[in-house]
Amino acid sequence: MGQVQKTVLDNGVRLVTERLAGAYSVTAGLWMEVGSRDEEPAQGGISHFIEHMAFKGTARRDALAIARELDRLGGLANAFTSKEFTCFHARTLASHLPDITDILSDIFLNPAFAPAELERERQVILQEISSVEDTPDELVHVLFGQQYWPGHSLGRPVLGSNQSVAGMSRADLQAYMAAGYAPQRLVVAAVGDLEHERLLELMGPALSGLSARPGADGRRPPREQPGLAVVPRASEQVHVAMGAPAPSAVDPDRFAAALLNVILGGNMSSRLFQEVREKRGLAYAVYSYLSSYSDCGLLGVYLGVAPGRSPEALAVVRAEMARLAAEPVGDEELAHAKEHTKGSILLAAENPENRMARLARNEFNFGREVTLEEVAAQVEAVQVADITRLAVRCLDPARLGVTVLGPAEAERLHRDLDA
């Protein structure tokens, strides 16, 4: 672990750095705590649209100039949007820190939203939405979110809809940034061969110019709507997404939730992989996952099965969930889950992009550095009773949502789920 330093500018912008001995590069990201959950229904996908426009030109550089400058530096730059964040990030040799911080500051502070570029990128995003529609193992998760958290922004897709994206104007994007991109919601995170004071010197003056303002803060946790939704569709497989409430990213139970996920379906020795795929041959793809947000979470399951076998597969998954709530896991199984989890965390920390993301997320969630040693100790402290207690809380059948996409037997599935 390198030395972590933090500075808060007068307007609330936070700059957090970690110097890594032996590094040749610097990875930096501008993280804005604004994502798709902050959008009104008619704005669906606007955060993602802004992210797409990041490298499409500023007042000083057009899109080609940005591309050429990044190529000249030998750097890698990108952006992404999630439910809760929009991030603009780059990695380059440490000697190019002044250049890359100038580019990142420029695309963040001075997007041109040129009309021609806006129209071109609108078509790209519409194709991205169409791509999801053509990819059932992705689409089923979108449909699940809309079913399980209806009427809530967390249940809507990050990409938005054809209708919302088609209707967005340049003025809409500018107004959304003006209202939501408040300086106190911005974290600059950087790791690698750099001095904290040097990053402050390079980025501080430009970011200090952001006017302090309240910024939109209308986030509220969703209320789940359990039950089954069957979406008929001609396909070679039936795609199933299931989910139940889980701890948030700041809940003390988040470590137990991570272990519960590993045991349920998080790796090849997990219960679902062994029971559904290895023993019964019901699915090629079956896994569980944990989505953690600032005020809520979701423990999800996905599987793709042959038509006609979805009732059996759902019964197996529900039986494994019930067993976790009814029977304590074995000490050896828990120990294996702990080693898997700690190994995954520590291996991820060797990737500079992951390390940069950890800096930013810890600042948003806890306002401080959370060391890898602290995380490992918290994982190790989880007991068997914690797993059972959390399974009872999270895997309650009355709180389970199920979305089935494909040629499924809807009547039988409803009958089985109600049984």
C-alpha positions in Angstrom: 0.0 0.0 0.0 1.4 3.4 -1.0 1.0 6.7 0.8 -2.5 8.1 0.4 -3.0 11.9 0.6 -6.1 14.0 0.3 -6.8 17.7 -0.2 -10.3 19.4 -0.2 -10.5 22.6 -2.2 -12.5 25.5 -0.9 -15.4 24.6 -3.2 -15.6 21.0 -2.0 -13.7 19.2 -4.8 -11.6 16.4 -3.3 -8.3 15.2 -4.7 -7.0 11.9 -3.4 -3.7 10.3 -4.5 -1.7 7.2 -3.8 2.0 7.1 -4.7 3.1 3.6 -5.7 6.8 2.8 -5.5 8.2 1.3 -8.6 5.4 2.5 -10.9 6.1 3.9 -14.3 2.7 5.2 -15.0 -0.1 7.4 -13.5 -3.8 6.5 -13.6 -6.1 9.4 -12.9 -9.9 9.6 -12.9 -12.4 12.4 -12.4 -15.4 10.8 -10.6 -18.7 12.7 -10.5 -21.3 11.3 -8.1 -24.0 11.5 -10.7 -25.4 8.5 -12.5 -28.5 7.1 -14.0 -30.3 6.9 -10.7 -30.2 10.7 -10.6 -32.3 11.1 -13.7 -35.9 11.8 -14.1 -37.8 9.4 -16.4 -37.7 11.7 -19.4 -34.0 12.2 -18.9 -33.2 8.5 -19.1 -29.7 7.9 -20.4 -28.6 11.6 -20.1 -25.6 10.8 -17.8 -24.5 8.2 -20.3 -24.9 10.6 -23.2 -22.7 13.1 -21.5 -20.1 10.5 -20.9 -20.2 9.5 -24.6 -19.6 13.2 -25.5 -16.5 13.5 -23.3 -13.9 12.9 -26.0 -15.9 14.5 -28.8 -14.5 18.0 -28.5 -14.0 21.0 -26.2 -13.6 24.8 -26.8 -9.9 24.2 -27.2 -9.8 20.7 -28.9 -12.0 19.0 -31.5 -12.5 15.2 -31.3 -9.6 14.5 -33.7 -7.2 16.7 -31.7 -8.1 14.8 -28.5 -7.6 11.5 -30.2 -4.2 12.5 -31.7 -2.9 13.9 -28.4 -3.8 10.8 -26.5 -2.2 8.6 -29.2 0.9 10.8 -29.1 1.2 10.3 -25.4 0.8 6.6 -25.7 -1.9 6.9 -23.1 -5.2 5.1 -22.6 -8.3 7.2 -21.9 -12.0 6.3 -21.5 -15.1 7.0 -19.6 -18.0 5.1 -18.1 -21.4 5.6 -16.5 -23.0 3.6 -13.8 -26.1 3.9 -11.7 -24.4 6.2 -9.3 -21.2 7.6 -11.0 -19.8 9.1 -14.2 -16.1 8.7 -14.5 -13.6 10.2 -17.0 -10.2 8.4 -16.6 -6.8 8.0 -18.3 -3.5 6.2 -17.8 -0.1 7.4 -19.2 3.6 7.4 -18.4 4.3 9.5 -15.3 6.3 12.0 -17.4 3.1 12.9 -19.3 1.1 13.8 -16.1 0.8 17.5 -17.1 -0.6 16.6 -20.5 -3.1 14.0 -19.3 -4.4 16.1 -16.4 -4.9 19.0 -18.9 -6.9 16.8 -21.2 -9.1 15.4 -18.4 -9.7 18.8 -17.0 -10.6 20.2 -20.4 -13.1 17.5 -21.4 -14.7 17.7 -18.0 -15.0 21.5 -17.6 -15.4 22.5 -21.3 -17.4 20.0 -23.3 -18.4 21.6 -26.6 -21.4 19.4 -27.3 -21.0 20.3 -30.9 -24.3 19.7 -32.7 -22.8 17.5 -35.4 -20.9 15.4 -32.9 -24.1 15.2 -30.8 -26.2 13.8 -33.6 -23.5 11.3 -34.6 -23.1 10.1 -31.0 -26.9 9.9 -30.6 -27.0 7.3 -33.4 -24.1 5.4 -31.7 -26.1 5.2 -28.4 -29.3 4.1 -30.2 -27.3 1.3 -31.7 -25.9 0.4 -28.3 -29.5 0.2 -27.0 -30.4 -2.0 -30.0 -27.4 -4.2 -29.2 -28.8 -4.9 -25.7 -32.2 -5.7 -27.2 -30.5 -8.3 -29.4 -28.5 -9.8 -26.4 -31.0 -11.7 -24.2 -28.5 -12.5 -21.4 -28.1 -8.7 -21.0 -31.7 -7.7 -21.7 -33.1 -10.0 -19.0 -31.2 -7.9 -16.4 -32.7 -4.7 -17.8 -36.2 -6.2 -17.6 -35.5 -7.5 -14.1 -34.6 -4.1 -12.9 -37.7 -2.5 -14.3 -39.8 -5.3 -12.7 -38.1 -5.4 -9.3 -37.7 -1.7 -8.7 -40.7 -0.3 -10.7 -41.0 3.5 -10.9 -37.5 4.0 -9.4 -34.5 5.3 -11.2 -32.3 2.3 -10.0 -34.6 0.1 -12.0 -34.2 1.9 -15.2 -31.3 1.1 -17.7 -28.2 3.3 -17.7 -28.4 3.6 -21.5 -32.0 5.1 -21.3 -34.6 4.3 -24.0 -34.9 5.0 -27.7 -37.5 7.6 -26.9 -35.5 9.5 -24.2 -32.2 9.5 -26.1 -33.9 10.6 -29.3 -35.4 13.6 -27.6 -32.3 15.0 -25.9 -31.0 18.3 -27.0 -27.7 20.1 -26.5 -29.4 22.4 -24.0 -30.7 19.4 -22.0 -27.2 18.1 -21.6 -25.8 21.5 -20.5 -28.7 22.1 -18.1 -28.2 18.6 -16.5 -24.5 19.2 -15.9 -25.2 22.7 -14.5 -27.7 21.3 -12.1 -26.0 18.1 -11.0 -22.3 18.5 -11.5 -21.6 20.3 -8.2 -18.0 20.5 -7.0 -18.7 18.7 -3.7 -19.7 15.6 -5.7 -16.4 15.5 -7.6 -13.5 13.3 -6.5 -10.2 13.3 -8.4 -8.4 10.0 -7.7 -4.9 9.2 -9.0 -2.4 6.5 -8.3 1.1 5.7 -9.6 4.4 7.6 -9.8 3.2 11.0 -8.8 3.5 13.6 -6.0 0.3 14.8 -4.4 1.3 18.4 -4.5 2.1 18.2 -8.2 -1.4 16.9 -9.0 -2.8 19.7 -6.9 -0.7 22.2 -8.7 -1.8 20.9 -12.1 -5.5 20.5 -11.5 -6.3 22.7 -8.5 -6.6 26.1 -10.3 -9.0 24.8 -13.0 -11.2 22.8 -10.6 -11.2 25.6 -8.0 -13.2 27.6 -10.6 -16.2 25.4 -10.3 -18.9 27.4 -8.5 -20.0 25.9 -5.2 -23.7 25.0 -5.3 -26.0 22.5 -3.6 -26.3 20.1 -6.4 -29.3 17.7 -6.8 -29.6 15.2 -4.0 -32.9 13.4 -4.4 -31.7 9.9 -3.9 -34.0 7.6 -2.0 -33.7 3.8 -1.7 -36.1 1.7 -3.8 -38.9 -0.5 -2.6 -38.8 -3.9 -4.2 -41.7 -5.6 -6.0 -41.3 -9.3 -5.6 -42.9 -11.9 -7.9 -42.5 -13.4 -11.3 -42.5 -11.7 -14.7 -42.5 -13.9 -17.9 -41.5 -12.1 -21.1 -42.2 -14.5 -24.1 -39.7 -14.4 -26.9 -38.5 -16.7 -29.6 -35.0 -17.9 -28.6 -32.8 -21.0 -28.2 -32.6 -20.5 -24.5 -34.7 -19.3 -21.6 -32.9 -16.6 -19.7 -33.6 -16.2 -16.0 -32.7 -13.3 -13.7 -33.5 -13.5 -10.0 -32.8 -11.1 -7.2 -33.3 -10.2 -3.6 -32.4 -7.3 -1.3 -28.8 -7.1 -0.1 -26.7 -4.8 2.1 -25.5 -1.4 0.8 -21.9 -0.5 0.0 -21.6 1.0 3.6 -23.6 -1.6 5.5 -21.5 -3.5 8.1 -23.0 -6.7 6.7 -21.4 -6.1 3.2 -18.5 -8.5 4.0 -20.9 -11.3 5.0 -22.8 -10.5 1.8 -19.7 -10.9 -0.3 -19.1 -14.3 1.2 -22.7 -15.3 0.9 -22.5 -14.5 -2.8 -19.3 -16.6 -3.3 -20.9 -19.5 -1.6 -24.1 -19.3 -3.5 -22.9 -18.8 -7.0 -19.7 -16.7 -7.1 -17.2 -19.3 -8.5 -16.9 -22.8 -10.0 -17.1 -24.6 -6.6 -20.2 -22.6 -5.6 -23.4 -24.3 -4.8 -25.3 -23.1 -7.8 -22.5 -23.9 -10.3 -22.1 -27.4 -8.8 -25.8 -28.2 -8.5 -27.2 -26.6 -11.6 -24.4 -27.1 -14.1 -22.1 -29.9 -12.9 -24.6 -32.3 -11.3 -27.7 -31.7 -13.4 -26.5 -30.2 -16.6 -29.3 -27.6 -16.6 -27.2 -24.6 -17.7 -24.0 -23.7 -19.3 -24.0 -20.2 -17.6 -25.1 -19.9 -14.0 -23.8 -17.4 -11.5 -24.7 -15.1 -8.7 -23.6 -11.5 -8.2 -23.7 -8.7 -5.7 -24.6 -5.1 -6.7 -24.0 -2.6 -3.9 -25.2 1.0 -4.0 -24.9 3.8 -1.5 -28.2 3.0 0.2 -29.3 -0.5 -0.9 -28.1 -3.6 -2.7 -29.1 -6.6 -4.7 -28.0 -10.2 -4.6 -28.8 -11.5 -8.1 -28.7 -14.8 -9.9 -28.5 -15.5 -13.7 -28.9 -18.7 -15.6 -29.7 -19.7 -19.2 -31.5 -23.0 -19.7 -33.1 -25.0 -22.4 -36.8 -24.4 -23.1 -38.9 -26.7 -20.9 -36.3 -26.9 -18.2 -36.8 -23.5 -16.6 -39.2 -24.8 -13.9 -36.7 -27.4 -12.8 -33.8 -24.9 -12.8 -35.8 -22.4 -10.8 -36.7 -25.0 -8.2 -33.1 -26.0 -7.8 -32.0 -22.3 -7.3 -34.8 -21.7 -4.8 -33.9 -24.9 -2.9 -30.2 -23.8 -2.6 -31.3 -20.4 -1.4 -33.6 -22.0 1.2 -30.8 -24.3 2.3 -28.5 -21.4 3.0 -31.1 -19.8 5.3 -32.0 -23.1 7.0 -28.6 -24.8 7.5 -25.3 -23.3 8.7 -22.6 -23.4 6.1 -19.6 -25.6 6.9 -16.4 -24.1 8.4 -14.4 -25.4 5.5 -16.8 -23.9 2.9 -16.7 -20.5 4.7 -12.9 -20.6 4.9 -12.6 -21.3 1.2 -15.0 -18.4 0.5 -12.8 -16.1 2.6 -9.7 -17.1 0.8 -11.4 -16.6 -2.6 -12.7 -13.2 -1.6 -9.4 -11.9 -0.1 -7.5 -13.2 -3.1 -9.8 -11.5 -5.5 -9.5 -8.2 -3.7 -5.7 -8.3 -3.4 -5.2 -9.4 -7.0 -7.5 -6.6 -8.2 -5.3 -4.1 -6.3 -2.4 -4.9 -8.6 -4.3 -3.3 -11.4 -3.9 0.5 -11.4 -7.4 1.2 -12.7 -8.9 -0.9 -9.9 -6.7 0.8 -7.4 -7.7 4.2 -8.6 -11.4 3.2 -8.4 -10.9 2.0 -4.8 -9.6 5.4 -3.8 -12.6 7.1 -5.3 -15.2 4.7 -3.9 -13.8 4.8 -0.4 -13.8 8.6 -0.5 -17.5 8.7 -1.6 -18.6 5.9 0.8 -16.4 6.6 3.9 -14.6 9.8 3.4 -11.3 8.2 4.1 -8.7 5.6 3.1 -9.8 2.0 3.7 -6.7 -0.2 3.6 -6.5 -3.6 2.1 -5.4 -5.0 5.4 -8.6 -3.5 7.0 -10.8 -5.1 4.4 -9.1 -8.5 4.7 -9.5 -8.4 8.5 -13.2 -7.6 8.1 -13.7 -10.5 5.7 -11.8 -12.8 8.1 -14.0 -11.7 11.0 -17.3 -13.0 9.4 -18.7 -16.0 11.2 -21.0 -18.9 10.2 -23.8 -17.3 12.1 -23.4 -14.1 10.2 -23.9 -15.9 6.9 -27.0 -17.7 8.2 -28.5 -14.5 9.6 -27.9 -12.7 6.3 -29.3 -15.5 4.2 -32.5 -15.4 6.3 -32.7 -11.7 5.8 -31.8 -11.5 2.1 -33.1 -14.8 0.6 -36.6 -14.6 2.0 -38.8 -16.1 -0.8 -41.4 -13.4 -0.1 -38.8 -10.7 -1.3 -37.6 -12.6 -4.3 -38.0 -11.2 -7.8 -37.8 -13.4 -10.9 -37.8 -12.4 -14.6 -37.9 -15.0 -17.3 -37.2 -14.1 -20.9 -37.8 -16.6 -23.7 -40.1 -19.5 -24.6 -41.1 -20.4 -21.1 -44.2 -22.1 -19.6 -45.6 -19.1 -17.8 -48.5 -20.9 -16.1 -46.4 -23.6 -14.7 -43.7 -21.1 -13.5 -46.4 -19.0 -11.7 -47.9 -22.1 -10.2 -44.5 -23.4 -9.0 -43.5 -20.0 -7.6 -46.7 -19.7 -5.6 -46.4 -23.2 -4.2 
